[in-house]
Amino acid sequence: MAEISFPFEKDGGTGGRQGVSQVDWQRMATMWGGDRVAARITASAPDATSLPFYARILPNTRTLEVAAGEAWVGGFFYRLDGTAQFQIGPNFDAAKDRRDVVVIRVDHTKGSVNMDIRQSQPSSNPAPPQPLQEPGGQWEMVIWEVFVPRNNGTPQLYDRAPFDAPPRVAYPWWADDSTRFLPQGSFALDLDSDARHVQEELYKGRDGLAIARTLGRSLNYAPELVNAASLPKGLSLRGRWRWAAPNLCWFSIDFQNASNTDIKARDGALSFTLPQNLNGVIGQSFAGYMLNSGYRGGLPNYVSITGMANGGNKGKTVRMTYPSQNYLSEGLDYLTVFPSQTSIVVSGTYETNAFNE
């Protein structure tokens, strides 16, 4: 067994080394960050011609021209100061297309990083070559894909370059206010160090700032039973929720009517409240059930519940419906009674209105 570590001021007697080879450097430097173009995309609609390594096919030729740029590839830095030109190989196959790739390649044999085109073979279902990533050998990053049609047709370019992104940061608290000062495309963590709020991840994107997800445990909330004529003692209303993605919320409610009194609707349907406002652009629905082992309130022992939120509803209230007891052809009826000694569970994931649509 050998233990190797580097770089140190001088060689040590237990595997520590001062010298760093090319391969050592690559194994170390690839841990610092992934392959990427040394530029951050922060504008909502960047001008393609201004991006590093912008490429075009010169008119009436098969010459590919790539503009200047900088990149980090396989743990090594690369800069193209001017423009580079490459010839796209012909494809005279009468029935098969081809997909090539433009790569930035680290080559340990040459001791340099260079740009090149990797040409594939014509195929009825062409696939571009995958980048080589061999520590100590060749390590590639794809920046363009070139579609080369059959019958030597005009090549087409597709941008495949990965760009640098704003670093993920963390705040001890009030991350929602602090993240507004970060560039577009930023993720931030609210660590809730004072335990007064919630642990969560935020994302600042083109549409604005939104919570990306809740971290840690789901959160309790107090749902309401809406439109009830009266609420008896023994009624328990519990809810859990969390942010599942930007503008997307998961919730679950568990209503227990442990009283000996049926809860009846004042008018319309019995309804419940969500933890966050509905989006309202389109309608949304939720699935649930009622357990009614005593067949109370004139309802079956097991009732399917459908929560209805019509388009235009930007509030938190969702009406409950259930299959008609009279005729199957009548579809759903409003739920107008919550029998005694029964429970209702409804859950789902829905689009909220975090962006004020």
Secondary structure, DSSP 4 states (H G I P E B T S, - for coil): ----B---SS--TTSB-S---HHHHHHHHTTT--SEEEEE--SSS--GGGSTT-EEEPTTS-EEEE--EEEEETTEEEEE-S-EEEEPPP---SS-BEEEEEEEEEETTTTEEEEEEE----BSS--PPPPPB-TTSEEEEEEEEEEE-GGG---EEEE---EE-PPPEEESS-HHHHHTTSPTTEEEEE--TTSSS--EEEEEETTEEEEEEE-SS-EEE---EETBS---TTEEEEEEEEEEETTEEEEEEEEEE-SSS-EEBSSS--EEE-SS-B--SS-EEEEEEEE-TT-GGG--SEEEEEEEE-TT--SSEEEEEEE-SS-GGG-EEE--EE-TTEEEEEEEEEEB-TT--
